[in-house]
Amino acid sequence: MPIARKNAFVSPWLLLAFSLPRKGASLRVSVWRKLQRYGSLPLGNSGYLLPNRPGNREKFEWLATTIRGSNGEASVLEVQAIDNCSGPQLMKRFSDARSQDYRTLLKVLRSDGARSPGHFARLRQRFQDVVSIDFFGSQLREQVEKTLAAMQDPKPQLTTAETGKISRSTYRSRKWVTRSRPGVDRIMSAWLIRKFIDPKARFVFANENDKPSGAVPFDMYEGGFGHRGEDCTFETLTKAFRIRDKRVIVMGQIVHDADLFDEKFSRKEGFGVDEVMKGWARQGLSDEELLKRGMQLAEGLYQSLQETEK
């Protein structure tokens, strides 16, 4: 193993450059599988890339030793920069690769096959494997985590029959509660509540175990109006309160794709809204200010659909 340098400056990337002997199909497959497990990123014909972290260096060093021991050539290089791919671009490529892994897991989790206890256990292990190589925090990680938690400890939900009996009059001038740091589904749902369900709605933020008495939960993990089957919270509210506005239906498709990442409707607009919300959150805005700005953004989106959806 290499000796740590006293110089505090460390290059951000590690590159494994190697060539394998011509006769060695099994070695080629073995090396490829390990590189996949490590979460490494192919860099053209130059080799494979990983963030420069102690665990990643150890993996590359051992793999290089294996290659050299099989009459191949291998070197582990520290890389400061790549001329045709910036640091942020590389980080995005790593995150995109993990997002694809998470999407695959979500599709399987939402299928009937995931209900088998043994299969579910394997999917949970697969999730942990992906998390271990999710170096830059894919935004899909939380979605998979929530789906796994809901399947392992299912909570009672409103049935289709119950939602069909809902009367808007019982949800007027109410206090509505959701989780802190609202994202696209919670923001759009709050806008929907205020505009079509409860014009005098008051919104508060709380965790699952500290919900105000009498408040109506939405997009919470337990009770109230949340994800139902393949629907996001916005879609659940739309169906429960029988909102048939054509622009709202389109907005539901936009929110669905941005929140669930399953590309069901091929709507990309919601990702822009979500990125704006994240930018505001990084500015340290309060939950109340995030909600206020987000609802203004939702209204703007609604008005922008006025002509296109006629």
N, C-alpha and C positions, 0 to 999 in steps of 0.2 A: 504494500500500500504506500502511496506517496506521503511524504512528510509535510505537515501543514507549514505554510510559509509565515514568517513574522510580519510580512507586509500586509496591512489591513485591507488593501485593495484586492477585491476578488472579481474576476470576470463573471458576467451573469450567466454564461452558457457553457455547457460541456458538449463536445462533439466526439462521437466514436467513429473514427474512420477505419475501415477495414477492407480486406479482400480475402475471399475464401478459396481454398484449393478447388480445382475443377472437379475432381472426384470427391464428392462429399455431400450428396443430396440430403442425408439425414442431418448433418451439421447445419446445412443451410436452413432447413426447417426449424431446427432447434433454436438457432440464433434468431430467426424471424419471430418465433413465438415469444421468446424472452423479451425482445424489443417491444412487442405489442403489450406484454404484461407490464413493462416498465413505463408505458405511456409515452414512449419516445416519438419524436417527430422526424420523418424523413426529410433530409435537406438535399434534394436533387440526387446527384450521384456522389455527393461528398461524404455521406454517412448519416448518422442519426443524432438528434439533438435532444438534450434534457436541460432543465434549469440546474445551475451549478449549486447543488446542495449535497451535504455529506452522504446521505443515503443513495442519491443518484450516482455520485462519483464511485462509491463502492460497487454498485451494480455494474457500471461500465467497466471498471477495472477488472472485476472477476470475469466478465464476459470477454474482455480483451485477452485475458490470460488463457481462457478456454480456446479462443480462436488461434492464438499463437501456438498452443499445445497441440493443435490439429494441423500444423503446417500452413496456417494462414498468417496474415499480417494484420496487426491492429494497433492503433494508438488512441489514447484519450487526450483530447486537446481542450484547453480553455479558450473560449472565444469571447472577445469583447464586443464585437459588432459584426453584422453581415451587411454588405453594401446594398443589396437589393431587397432587404426585408428588415424593417425597423424593429426595435424591441416591442413596442405595442402591437405591431402586426404579428410577431411571433407569439406573443401572449394570447392574442385572439385565436390564432390557429390551434394552440393547445386547448383553449376553452371550447372552441367549436368541436374539436374531436371528442371531448368529454360530453358535450351537449348531445352529440349523436349517440353516445353510449347511454346517456340518461333517457333519451327518447325511446330507444329500443326497450329499455327496462319498463318504461311507462306503458308501452303498447302491450307488453306481456302481462304486466300487473293488472291491466284493465280487461284482460281476456279471462275466460272461465278457467283456462289451464292453470292460472296462478293460484286457484283455490286449494289445490292439493298441498297439504302441510309440508311434504318433502320438497315439492317444487318451490313453494314459498320460501323455505329456508335457504334453498340454493340461490334464489333471487336476492334475498337479503345479503347473502355472502357476496354475490356479484356486485351489489350496491356498494358494499364496503371496499371491494377491490377497486371500483371506479373512484370512490372518494379518495383512496390512497394515492391516486395519480392525478387528481383534480387540482393541479398545482396553483391555478389562478381563479378558482371559485366560479364554476359555471352557475348561471342563474337558475338552471334546472334542478340543481341538487336539492333545494328545499322542497320542490314539487314532488320529487320521488320520495323524499323522506316523509312528507305528509301522507302520501298515498300508502306507503308501507305501514305507517302508524295506524291509519284508518282501517286497513285490512286486518291488522293484527288485533286491534281492540275496537271493533266496530261500535259506533254510537247510535242510539235510536234516532231515526230521521223521520221527517214528515213524509207520509205516504202520498201517492198520487191522489188517492181519494180525499185525504185531509186537505191537500193544497187546493183541490177543486172546490172545497166548501169555504174558502177564505173570503171574508167580506172586508172590503176596503174601509168601511166605516169604523171597524174595530181597530184600525191601525192609523187613525188620525190623531194629530197632536201628541205623538208618542216620542219617547226617548229611544234611540237606536244605538246599539253598542257594537263595536268591532275592535279588531286588534290594532295595536300601535303600528306606526310607520306604514301607512296605507300605500298599497301598490295599485296597479291598473284595475283589478277586479273590484277592490273595495272602493276606490275612488268613483268608478263608473256606477257602481251599485248605489252609492250614496246619492249621486246625481239623479239616478232613476227613482229612488225613493222620494226625494224632495220634489221632483218634477211631476211624477205620475201617481204616487201612492199617498204620501203624507207631506203636503206643502209646508207644514209647520214643524217638520221633523227636527229634532235636536240630536246631535251626534256626540257621542262620548267614546273614549278609548279605554280598554281594560284588558287584563289577561283572562284566561279561561276560568280561573278560580276566584275572580274578584269582579264579576259582572254586577252592575247595579240592579237592585230589585226592581222588577217591573219593566226593565229595558228589553227591547226586542233585539236579539242577537242577529247579526248578518256577517257572513264570511268568517264565522268562528268555527272551531273544530267540533264544538258540542252544541247541539240544539239550534233552534231558529232557522234562518234561511242561509244555506251554504251550498256546497257542491252536492249535486244529486246525480248519481250515475255518471254520465259523460258530460253533464252540464256544469258550467261555472256558476258562481253565485248570481251574476247578472242575469243569466238565462233562467235560473230557478225563480228569481223574483218576477221576471217577465211572464213566465208561465203561470206562476201561482196567482198573480193578480190580473191575469188575462189581458195583458197590454198588447194591443195588436197594431200599434203604430209601425209603419214599414221601416222608418228610419231607426227605430229602437231595435227591430229585428236585425238590421244590418249591424248596428252597434254591438249587439249580442255576439254576432259572428266575429267581429273585430276583437272584442274582449276575450272571447273563447280562445282564439288562436294565440293571443299574446299571453294569456294566463296558463293555458294547458299545453302549449307547444306541440300540439298533435297535427297541425296543418290541416285540420278538418275542412276549413272553409277557404283556405289559401288567401287569407286577409292579412296584410302586412302593416296596416296603419297603426294597430295597437302597439306594435313594438316601438314606434316613435314616441307614442304617448308614454309608454313605460320608461323609456330612456330619459324623457324630460322629467318624469317623477323622480327617478333615481338621481338626476342631477340636482334637483331641488333638495332632496334628502341629504345629499353630500354637503350642501351648504349649511346644514344644521337647522333647517326650518322646523318649527314645532309641528306636531301632528295636526293641530287645528289649521295652521297656515298651509300645510300640504293639502289638506282636504279642501280648503277654500280655493286655492289655485287650481287643484285638480278638477274640481267641479266646474270652474270657469272653462277649463280646457275641454271638458266633456261637452259643455254647452256649445262651444265653438265647433266641435266635431259634429254634433247633432245638426247645427245650422248649415254646415258645409255639405251635408247630405241632402239638403232640401231639393236641389235641382236634379242631382244624379239619380235619386231614387223615386222620382215621380213616375 
